[in-house]
Every structure is written in structure tokens, then in C-alpha cells.
Amino acid sequence: MANTRTFRFPSWAASFGNQIIASLLIGIGLGFAATALGGDAKNNPNWLMATLDAIGTSYVTLLKAAVIPLVFTAVVASISNLSQVTNAARLAVKTLIWFAITAFFAVSIGIVLGLLVQPGVGAEVSTSGSTSTRGSWTAFLTGIIPSNFLGLEVTTKTTDSGITSSVSFNVLQMLVISGAIGIAALKVGDAAKPFIDIVKSALAIIQKVLWWIIRLAPLGTIGLIGHAVYAYGWTSMGSLVKFIAALYAGLLLVFLVVYPLIVKFNGLSVKQYFSGVWPAVQLGFVSRSSMGTMPITEAVTERNLGVPRAYASFAVPLGSTTKMDGCASVYPALAAIFVAQFYGVHLDISQYLLIILVSVLGSAATAGTTGAIVMLTLTLSTVGLPLDGVGLLLAIDPIIDMGRTALNVAGQALVPAIVSKREGILNEQLYNAPRGADGFVDQALVDTAHTEPVPSAASQQPTGA
């Protein structure tokens, strides 16, 4: 009888992180091959260029398709969890305030690095044919107000072939709608329970679909990188290397300086915070999805950092859609300055202030998906910069999104711990407990801690925001 062997991929090839790196190298190689075949990127692309463009565009379209159902279900579900929290309104307000505080520090670091490093200077790319508008404060503020129930926007264009219309969603308007529905469901009480159950089931399904999309990231990376090499050339791509270095410097400053200072200021151990949040940071770096990492983030928040389960089940899901110090603060601030320098557009002080406002208030536009496509588009269009910069930065998105997502989940666990500490509901026995080989506090200690009464927020003296 002949021996049969089952083929298995080597362990290194099965690693998602290694697949991304391999995809980057393959994409660069195919980009050079497409360049050698000749043609024009815009008017007459060759077959390889057209194929790479189709692959990259299709992947981005899949990601964008998951944004709206993800925002709606995650926000409504997280708000509904407030029904299990004592003094819920106070905790919700404190959570949002700390989301804004950390986002402000992060976006400030992004702006400072952009002005100091100047990653886009020297590229000398023309803005001819680029789409840009003049941003304004009022346009951003009025744009948040829902124009219809679904936050739909219709765009009409006149071309040589006739009039064409396209329909899109305004993510910020959808956030407002979702928040209002979530609060209304919370106020209605038992009558809204069937609706909440459906929303939570839908969220679980969407998360599964999102993970399938994430697994296609290596294929999308090949298309996006190949297209960028062909369309912009290696000289212009060199500016992106400088941008990557500046971005990771900003992410590390927030993670290793800002977060530890906040932890220390609130009387907690910096070492315990880092060891407690590390399992989620690792997964976030590899998966590139805050929503995909959310179960682990919630686990470390409760089990390692000692945040009460009822509060964590609200704060972490909400943070997975609205707390994005990497994707929605450091990144869009630095990216906006990079695009302005890359295309030779001058920014004035009002536009820098507008970047801060958009990043602090508009972080929900990232919606926890891989990449920050929607947030980047929102920032560039609000400030009035060429939207061609979105396509340029998408080429390196797989590289930078790993670091951005790792910072996102670190902040999503940080804020509930800080708020719990300031409200007197943090279980410091769990926070200070040793971590096991798997990175988590021993389950027996967790079970014991959850059976002991924890002071409610209402019984504590307020300690400020």
C-alpha cells in the first residue's frame, strides 16, 4: 500500500505577519514588472497594471463595505450594555472625555512630527488633475448632522457619456444616528430587548465576515503596492519611506511616553499596564483590526487590568469603533501634512486647528476596520487637500496599519482602566497580579476577584475627568 502524505504549509508561511511581508515584496516586484511593460497609469495601463489596480481597488471596496453595518451594530450594542452599569451616564461621559484627551495628545504629536520631519518635501508631484476643495469649520460641523435616516449622500457628475449618480454613506452621520438609536433603546428598556438581541447577533456575524476580509489582506497588499510602484515611480515612493519612519516614531511616542505618563499620573503601575495589555497589542499588530482584536482587548481589560465586566463590555466595544489614537489621531494628522507637502499645498493655522478638530471628533470614522481609509478621506476633504493622496498612502497601508492598530487597542484598554481607577471601581488586586505564561492573570484569581464586591461609582467621591 503506497504511503500518502498530507501537504502542509510550513509554519512560517502560515504566519499572517509573514504573509503580509511576502506580499509587500511580491507587490514591489510586480510593480517593477508592470513598469517594464510600459504604458500610462491613467490613460493607457498595460494588462498587469490593470490587474494590480483591480485587485487593490476591490480589496479597499470590501473594507469600505463593512464600515456602515459595523458602526451601527457596534455602537448600538455597546450603548445597550450601559444598562448593566451602575451610574452609567457618569461613566459614559468620563469615557468619552478621556477618549478625547488621549486623542488630542496623539494628534498633536502627529502634527509636530509632520512639521519637523517634513516627509513629503522634495517629491515635486504636480497637483494637476487632483481633486481638492477648500475645507471649513462650518462644513465639517454641519456635515455631522444627519440629512436622512441612513446618512446617505448622492453625488451627481456630468461627463461626456452623460450624467452619472453615485450613492455613499456619511460615516459620521451614521455614528450620530447609531448613538441616538442606542440611547433610545436604553431608555425604552425591556421593550427594546428583542431589537438589542438582533443587533448583537448581527454584530457577531459582521465581525466574522470582517475577519474573512482581513485574511484577504495579503492579496490586497500585492495589488496596492504594485499599483503605487507603477503609478508614482520609485523616486516618489522614497518619500513614503520617510513617512513610515515618522509615523512609527509618533506611534511609539504615544505608546511609550504619553500612555505611561497618564498611567503614572493616575497612581497605577506602568509595568503592570504594559504587561497586562500586551496580548491585545500583539494580536492587533498582526490582525490589523481593532474589531477583530476586540474580544482579546476586552479580556485583558477585565482580566489583567481589573476593570469591572459590566463597564468593560460597554467601553471596549465603543472604543473599538471610536477610540483610534493610531488610525484617527497620529496618522491623519501626519498624513494630511505629508499630502500637503507632497503636492506643494500650503497649510495655514486654521487648517492645522481643523485637523485637530476632525481627529478628536471624527475618530469614529475609522470604524475598527483594517486601515483608516474613511478617516483619511474625511481629513483630506475637510482640510481641502488633494484626495489623490488617499491612493498614494493606501500603497503602504499594510505596513503602517500594523503599528496603528497596536496603538489603537492599547488605548482602548487604557481608558477604561483609568476611568475605573478615578471612579474607585478598579479591582487593583487583578491589576497588580502577576501574568501567566499566556499573558493573562490566573483564572482562579479572576473568579475569586469577581465574586468579591467592588465599590460602585456612585459611592466614590468625584476625582475629576
Disulfide bonds with the S-S distance in Angstrom:
none
